[in-house]
Amino acid sequence: MPIGVIVNSLAVLTGGAAGALLGNKIPGHLRDNLTLIFGVASMSMGIASIVKLTYLPAVVFAVIIGTAIGELIHLEWGITAAAQKVQTPISKIFSGKGTGLSQEEFMQRLVSIVVLFCASGTGIFGALQAGMTGDHTILFSKSILDFFTAGIFAASLGFITCTVCVPQFIVLLTLFLSASFIMPMTTKEMLNDFTACGGILMLATGLRISGIKSFPIANMLPAMVLVMPFSYFWSHVILSLI
């Protein structure tokens, strides 16, 4: 049973609902400062993941080529367009009011939480580990962080934050169910590089949340698919030729 996946998705759902309900009661300066703090936390988690890498060139190539693919297929634009369609009816159903953010700020924060909840190295590795070994510890720990993270973002974004639990559940469940096929084909070095690639995305996400630099986070997502094959190719082909 994908207990960890279910708990993690419920944490986002309940945390988002709580944050949306309490949003108007939380002072604006507190919401802004908490968002900045979470940006720093995201960068810290990203750095902690990056230092685990084994083959730096493979990770760098994966990020560059993955981002290029994302740019060419306009991945972030697609996520933004879908979010715009979902946001308006949800705002009308629950409050009839907007979020108080500009369209650009709203989309930046929404794309950021989609990446954090659906494509973090911790979540993906946790789902794979749970599916392979039955150990849900990583996902349970992530659920605690996600509950409060969803609440912080929902205070400004509203109930649309809750809907992120749907793609999160689909992604993590797919990984959970496919773990028995994926894990035997991986090595420790490939998993380390995978974690490091996720760390780069989390670092970029933290910079974006903090308003330092607006990285195209969603367009960087294909790198997560490429990094393990690149890591394997680098270790088994390139290094043997050097």
matplotlib code that plots the C-alpha trace (Angstrom):
import matplotlib.pyplot as plt

x = [0.0, 1.3, 0.7, 3.5, 2.3, -1.3, -0.1, 2.1, -0.7, -3.1, -0.6, -0.5, -4.3, -5.0, -2.1, -3.2, -6.8, -5.7, -3.5, -6.2, -8.8, -6.4, -4.8, -6.8, -6.0, -2.3, -0.6, 0.8, 4.3, 4.3, 3.3, 6.0, 8.7, 7.6, 7.8, 11.4, 12.3, 11.0, 13.0, 16.1, 15.1, 14.6, 18.1, 19.6, 17.9, 19.2, 22.8, 22.6, 21.5, 24.0, 27.0, 26.0, 26.7, 29.2, 29.7, 29.5, 29.7, 26.8, 24.6, 25.6, 24.9, 21.5, 20.5, 21.6, 20.1, 17.0, 16.3, 16.8, 14.2, 11.8, 12.3, 11.7, 8.4, 7.3, 6.8, 6.4, 4.0, 1.8, 1.8, 1.0, -1.8, -3.3, -3.0, -4.7, -7.7, -7.9, -7.3, -10.3, -13.1, -11.5, -11.2, -14.9, -16.1, -14.2, -14.0, -15.0, -11.9, -8.5, -5.2, -4.0, -0.9, -0.1, -0.5, 3.3, 3.8, 1.0, 2.4, 5.9, 4.8, 2.5, 5.1, 7.5, 5.3, 4.4, 8.2, 8.7, 5.8, 6.0, 9.6, 11.8, 14.6, 13.4, 9.9, 11.0, 13.6, 11.2, 8.6, 11.1, 12.4, 8.9, 7.9, 11.1, 11.5, 8.2, 10.0, 7.8, 10.0, 11.3, 7.8, 6.4, 9.1, 8.5, 4.8, 5.5, 7.5, 4.9, 2.0, 3.5, 4.9, 1.5, 0.0, 2.5, 1.9, -1.9, -2.0, -1.3, -2.3, -5.5, -7.2, -5.5, -2.6, -4.7, -5.0, -1.2, -1.8, -3.4, -0.3, 1.8, -0.1, 0.0, 3.8, 4.7, 2.3, 3.7, 7.2, 6.0, 4.5, 7.4, 10.1, 10.6, 11.5, 13.6, 15.6, 17.4, 18.7, 20.2, 23.5, 24.5, 26.3, 23.2, 21.0, 23.5, 23.5, 19.7, 19.5, 22.1, 20.0, 16.9, 19.0, 19.9, 16.2, 15.5, 18.3, 16.9, 13.4, 14.6, 16.2, 12.9, 10.8, 13.0, 12.7, 16.4, 16.3, 13.3, 14.7, 12.6, 12.0, 9.3, 11.4, 14.3, 12.2, 13.3, 16.7, 15.3, 14.6, 17.9, 20.3, 20.4, 21.0, 23.7, 25.3, 25.4, 26.8, 29.5, 30.6, 30.5, 31.5, 33.3, 35.4, 36.5, 37.9, 39.8]
y = [0.0, 3.5, 4.8, 7.3, 8.7, 9.1, 10.7, 13.2, 14.2, 14.6, 16.8, 19.2, 19.1, 19.8, 22.3, 24.2, 24.3, 25.5, 28.2, 29.4, 29.6, 31.5, 33.6, 36.8, 36.5, 36.3, 39.8, 40.5, 41.2, 37.8, 36.0, 37.8, 37.0, 33.4, 33.1, 34.5, 32.1, 29.2, 30.4, 30.2, 26.7, 25.5, 26.8, 25.1, 21.8, 22.2, 22.8, 19.7, 17.6, 19.0, 18.1, 14.4, 14.4, 11.9, 13.0, 16.8, 16.9, 14.4, 16.6, 19.8, 18.3, 17.0, 20.4, 22.3, 19.9, 19.3, 23.0, 23.5, 20.8, 22.4, 25.8, 24.3, 22.6, 25.6, 23.5, 26.3, 28.1, 25.0, 24.8, 28.5, 28.3, 25.3, 27.1, 30.2, 28.1, 26.4, 29.5, 31.6, 29.1, 28.1, 31.7, 32.3, 29.1, 29.6, 33.3, 35.3, 37.3, 37.3, 36.5, 40.1, 39.2, 40.4, 37.8, 37.4, 37.0, 34.5, 32.3, 32.5, 31.2, 28.6, 27.1, 27.1, 25.0, 22.6, 21.9, 21.7, 19.3, 17.2, 17.1, 17.4, 14.9, 13.9, 13.1, 11.2, 9.2, 8.6, 7.2, 4.9, 3.7, 3.0, 1.1, -1.0, -1.6, -0.7, 1.9, 5.1, 7.0, 9.6, 10.4, 10.6, 13.1, 15.1, 15.2, 17.2, 19.8, 19.9, 20.5, 23.8, 24.7, 24.3, 26.4, 29.2, 29.4, 29.0, 32.1, 34.2, 31.9, 30.6, 27.2, 26.5, 25.3, 22.3, 21.2, 20.7, 17.5, 15.9, 16.0, 15.2, 12.1, 11.0, 11.5, 9.9, 7.0, 6.3, 6.2, 4.0, 1.5, 1.5, 1.3, -2.4, -1.8, 1.3, 0.6, -2.6, -0.6, 2.2, 2.4, 4.4, 6.9, 7.4, 8.0, 10.5, 12.4, 12.3, 13.8, 16.4, 17.4, 17.8, 19.9, 22.3, 22.7, 23.3, 25.9, 27.7, 27.5, 29.1, 31.9, 32.4, 32.3, 34.9, 37.2, 37.1, 35.6, 34.2, 30.9, 28.9, 26.1, 24.2, 24.2, 22.6, 19.6, 17.4, 17.3, 15.0, 12.5, 12.8, 12.9, 9.1, 8.0, 10.7, 9.6, 6.0, 7.0, 9.1, 6.4, 3.5, 5.1, 8.4, 7.5, 4.3, 6.3, 8.8]
z = [0.0, -0.9, 2.6, 2.5, -0.8, 0.5, 3.8, 1.8, -0.5, 2.4, 4.2, 1.2, 1.0, 4.7, 5.0, 2.0, 3.2, 6.7, 5.2, 2.8, 5.6, 7.9, 5.2, 5.9, 9.6, 9.1, 8.8, 5.4, 6.7, 8.4, 5.2, 3.3, 5.8, 6.1, 2.3, 2.4, 5.2, 3.2, 0.2, 2.4, 3.6, 0.0, -0.9, 2.2, 1.3, -2.3, -1.2, 1.1, -1.8, -4.3, -2.2, -2.6, -6.3, -7.8, -11.4, -11.7, -15.6, -15.9, -13.6, -15.4, -18.8, -17.6, -16.3, -19.4, -21.9, -19.8, -19.5, -23.3, -23.9, -21.4, -23.1, -26.6, -25.6, -23.5, -20.4, -17.9, -20.2, -20.3, -16.5, -16.2, -18.7, -16.9, -13.5, -14.9, -16.0, -12.6, -10.4, -11.5, -10.7, -7.4, -6.3, -7.1, -5.4, -2.1, -1.7, -4.7, -4.4, -6.0, -4.2, -3.9, -5.9, -9.4, -12.1, -12.4, -8.7, -8.5, -11.3, -10.0, -6.6, -8.0, -10.3, -7.4, -5.2, -8.1, -8.3, -4.6, -4.0, -7.2, -8.2, -5.2, -4.9, -1.4, -2.6, -5.7, -3.8, -0.9, -3.3, -4.9, -1.6, -0.3, -3.4, -3.3, 0.5, 2.1, 4.2, 4.2, 6.7, 4.2, 2.9, 6.4, 7.3, 4.1, 4.9, 8.0, 6.1, 3.2, 5.6, 6.9, 3.5, 1.9, 4.7, 4.2, 0.4, 0.7, 2.9, -0.2, -3.1, -1.6, -2.1, -5.4, -3.3, -2.3, -5.9, -6.1, -4.2, -7.3, -9.6, -6.6, -5.8, -9.5, -9.7, -6.4, -7.0, -10.5, -9.0, -6.1, -8.5, -10.9, -8.2, -8.6, -12.2, -11.7, -8.6, -9.9, -12.8, -10.7, -8.9, -5.8, -8.0, -10.2, -7.2, -5.8, -9.1, -9.2, -5.7, -6.7, -9.8, -7.6, -5.3, -8.1, -8.9, -5.2, -5.0, -8.1, -6.6, -3.4, -5.3, -7.2, -4.1, -2.4, -5.4, -6.1, -9.6, -11.5, -12.8, -15.3, -12.8, -14.7, -17.8, -15.8, -14.9, -17.9, -16.3, -13.6, -16.3, -18.0, -15.1, -14.3, -17.9, -18.2, -15.0, -16.2, -19.6, -17.9, -15.5, -18.0, -21.3, -20.9, -17.9, -19.6, -22.5, -20.4]

ax = plt.figure().add_subplot(projection="3d")
ax.plot(x, y, z, "-o")
ax.set_aspect("equal")
plt.show()
